[in-house]
Amino acid sequence: MADKIKVALNGYGTIGKRVADAVMRQDDMTLVGIAKTKPDYEAYVAAKKGYPIYAVDPGKAESKFKAAGLSIAGSNKEMIKKADIIVDCAPEGIGEENKKLYEELKKPAIFQGGEEHEVAGTSFNAAANYNEAIGKQFVRVVSCNTTGLCRLLYAVDKAVGVKKARVILIRRGGDPNDIKRGPMNAIVPDPIHLPSHHGPDVQTVLHNLPIVTSAVKVPTTLMHMHFVNMTLNKAVSRDEILGAIRQWPRMWLIPSWMNIKSTADVIEFGRELGRPRNDMMENAIWEESVTMDGDELNLFQGIHQESDVVPENVDCIRAMTGIEKDNMKSMAKTNKTLNIGVVSPWKCSP
């Protein structure tokens, strides 16, 4: 194999640490290092894994890392210079500032869904618009909710055609380790104005698909839940829809016999499977909820906000660097290395 793509992770939080691990499982990529502003338990684990740690501001951070017994390999800028491509997983809004450094050093970079589409100019989903990212300097992997919606909408639109989608998003209040967010005891329209931003975000990938979305936040940390209604180009059977979904391993149709009744059950199943961090990177679609009423399709799907964008980042690296120009080949490779699709009902039985 040709030289591996050298990947740097600028930001090592919820998404960054997962992408770093995923990169390490690819035989066509290698991890240059990860960037941290200060030592913490995530930096400690990164060091234990052998990931080189680079400091965003070595002058301020070096003594803190030394006091924690952790060594730094250099500055964030030095890490970026060594890389072929950067995956920017910095907190929301910081990526736009980081872009100035990537432009200065003439390095390609992938941003996350917390940044605006305009930061990159191209938004990405591996199934729907892989080719748009090929050779680009800047690309944005859309948010967890948008990723889940793009996967589903693209599959159904490709198979049947979607006239319009209407989606209600029940959003988690914060990630499990996020103690500063809420709500604690409320259901919050977020945003109150309608429609929500999620529909326009989907359209940055599926440019011509009509979609209207609304969203609320609820007191849970585990997953998001979507109620999806689609008006299709024609009335089709439920079996045709199930068949269309089953073509894509990143969507998991939950069979009724599994007795998975909630997002808590989905995460518990991840633990039982031995998934790292109990991640469920697939859309979790309740098969029982998939119903057709004339030309209207309805279903429920759960989205694990901590992990579903991880395989998309891996595929985006291949697209931008041109190491693989066939999206299906890249997705198949990523799915295999990350063990995605093994819970599909047609591959397991009670």
N, C-alpha and C positions, 0 to 999 in steps of 0.2 A: 504494500500500500504506500501511496505517496505520503509526504510529511503530514502529520496530523495538524488540524486547525488548532491554533493556540488561543484559548478563550480566557478572558479575564472577567471576574465578577466584581463589579463596582457596587457594593452594597451586599450585605450578608444577613438579611433578616428572613422573614417568613418565606418569601419566594427565592431570594438569592441562595440560601443554603440548600434548597431543594434543587435548583438548577445546577449548582456546583456538583452535587452528588450525581445528578443525571448526566452531566458532561463526563464525569469520571467513568461512567459505564459505557461510553461510546468508544468504539475502536478507531474512529476517525477524528477524534478530538482529544485535547489534553488541557488541563487546567493550569494556567500560568500562576494564578493566585486569587486571593479575595481581599477586598478592601474593608477596613474597619476604622472607625473614628476613635474607639477606645476599647480596652479589654473588657470582656464579659463572658458569660457562660458559653455563648455561641462561638466566640473567639477561642475559648479553651477547647471546645469540641473540634473546631477546625484544625487547631494545632495537633490534636491527637490523631486526626485523620491524615496528617501530613500536608495539609494545604498551606502553602506559603501565605503569610499575612503581610499585607502592605498597609501602611498608615496613611490616612487621608491628610493628616498634618503631622509629620514625624516630629517636628520641633516641640509640639505640645504633647504628643502622645507617647514618645519613646520612653520617658521615665515611668509612665503608668504601665506600659506593657512590661518593662523590665521588673517593676515591683511585683507584677502578677506572675512573674516567671515565664513570660512569653516573649519570644524574639520576633522582631519584624524584619522583613526581607528588604525593605526600602520604602520609598514613597509611592503613593497611589499613581503619580505621574510616571514613575519608572515602570510600574506594572503595566500600565496602558501602552507604553512604548514597546514592551516585549510581546504584546498580544497581536493576533491577527484581527480579532474582533472582541468587542466589549459587550457584555450583557449588563445593562444598567438596572439595578434593582434597588436604587436609592429610594428614600421616602418620597411620597407624592410631591411633585413640584421641584424637587432637587435635580431631576434628570434634565430639565430645561437648562439649568445652570451648568451642569456637567457637559452638555452638548458643546459649549464653547471650547472646552479642553479637547474634545474629540475632533472638532474642526481644526483646531490649532495643530494637532498631531496627525491629522489626516487619517483618522481611524474610523472604521465602521462601527456602529453601535446599535443595539436593540434596546428600546425603551419598553416600559410596562404600561398597563392600562390606566394607571394613576395619572399619567401625562396626557395632555391633549393631543388629538390626532395631528394637529398642525406642527407639533414638535418634530415629528418625523416626516409627515406628508404621505406615508404609506402605513396602513394598519393591516394586521396579518392574522389569518387563520389557515392552518396547514391544508385542510381539505378544500376550502373555498377559493383561496386566491394566492396560493404558493408562488405562482409565476410572477406576481406583481413585486415580490421581494427580491427576485434574482438580480444580483449585481448592485442593489441599492446600498447607499452609505448609511442611511438611517431608516429604521423600520420600528414600528410600535406593535408589540403583541397586545391585543385587546384584553380587557379585564376578564376576570373569572366569569361573571355573568354573561358578558358578551361572547366569550369563547364558547360557553355552553349553548347559548342561543344560536350562534353561527353554525356549530356542528349540526344541530337538529334541523334548523331551517334549510340549510344547504342540502342535507340528505333528502328531505321531503320535496324541496323545490326541484332538485335534480330528477327525482323519480316521477313526480306527478305535476309539479308546478304549484306555487303558492300565490294566490291573489292578494291576500292580506293576512297579517299575523297580529294578534292582540295578546299581550303577555302581562300578567300580574306577577311581580317579583316580591316574595317575602324574604327579606334580607336579614342575615344575621347581624346582631348589634356590634360585634367585634370578634376578632380572633381569640382563641382560648387564652393566650397570654396577654391580651390587651385589657388592662384593668381600668383604663381611663375612658373607655367608651361605653355606650349604653344603647337602649334604655334599660333601666332596672325593672320597671313595673309599668310598662306602657307599650302601646303600638303607635308608631310614629310615621305619618305620611312623609316620605323622604324621596324626592322633593314633594312639597305640597302642590306646586303648580304642575299641570298636566299638559302634554305627556311628559314622562320622565326622560332623562338623557340617554337611557339605554337603547331606545329605538334608533336615534340618530347614530349612536355608536355602532350598532349592527350594520347600518348602511355605509359606514366607512369600509366595510368588507363586502357585504352583499349590496351593491350600490343601488340596485333598482327594486329592492324588495320592500313593499309597503308594510310598515310595522308601527304599532302604537303600544307604548308600555307605560305602566304605572308601578310604583314601588312603595313598600312600607318596611320599616325596621322593627324587629321583635327581639325579646330578651332570650337569645340563644347565641352560642358561639360556634356550633358545629358545622352548619351548612346553610346555603340558601335553598329556597324552594321556589319553583316557577309553576304557575298554572298557564299553560299555553293553549291558545285557540287559534286555529288556522282555517281560513277559507281557501279551499283548493280549486284548481282549474277545472276539476271534474269530480264527481262522486266515485270513490273507489272503495274496495273492501278493506276491512280492518287488517286482514292478512297481508294485503299489499303494502300497507303502511309498516306493519311489523317487519316484513321482508326488507323494505327499504332501510329501516333503522339497523337491521342486523348486518347490513353490508359494511358497517363502520364500527370497528372494535372500540373506539373511544366513546361509544354509547352502549350502556348496559341495560338491557331490558330485564327488570327484576321479576322473576316468575313468582306466582302466588304461593307455591309450595314452600318457598324460603321463609315465609312468615316475617318478612321485613316490612314493618308498618310505619316506620318513622326514620328521620335522618339519624337519630341516635342508633338505630339498628344498622344503618348503612355503615356508620363509623365503627361500630362494634364488629361488623363483618370484616372490615379492613383489618382490625386487630387480629381476628381469628385467622385471616389469611396470612398474617405475618408481614403485612405491608409496612415498609418503613414509615414511621410516624403515623401509622394507620391511614395513610393517604389513599383516597379514592379519586384517581385522575379521570375516570370515566363519568359522563353524565349518567346519573342513576335514575332511570325512567321506570316508573311502576307500570308493568305490562297490563295489569288490570285496569289502569286508568286510561289506556289508549282506546278511544271510542270514535266512531264515525257516525255523524248525523247528517245524512245527505252528503253535501260537499264540505262539511265542517269536521275538522279533527280537533279533539281535545285530549290533553294528557297532563300529568304531573311529572316533573323531574327535579331531582336534587342535584346541587352543584357544590362540590367541596372547594371552597374559596381559597384554601391554602395550596392546592396542588394541581388544579385542572389546567393551568396555563403552562405547567412545566414542560410537557412534551411539545407544546407549540414553540417554546423558546428553542428547544433542541432542533426542531425542523427549520426554524427561522435561521439558525446559524448556518445550516447546510444551504439554504436558499441564497442567502446574502453572499456567502463565500463562493457559491457555484460548485461546491464539492459534490452536490447531487441536485440535478435539475428536474428529476421526476418526483413529484410530491408523494406518489403512492409508495415508491421505493423508500423514500426517507421515512414516511410514517410507519411503514412495516418494520423498518430497522429500529426506530425509536420505540414502537410498541413492544417489540421483542425484548429489548434491553431493559425496559422499565416494567415489564410483566403486565402490560396493559391488554385487556381483552380476555384474560383467563377466567373471568367470572361470568362470561356470556352464557346464557342458559342453554344454547345449543352445543356447548362444550362440556357441560356438566349435568348430572342428573341426581335425583334424591337417593 
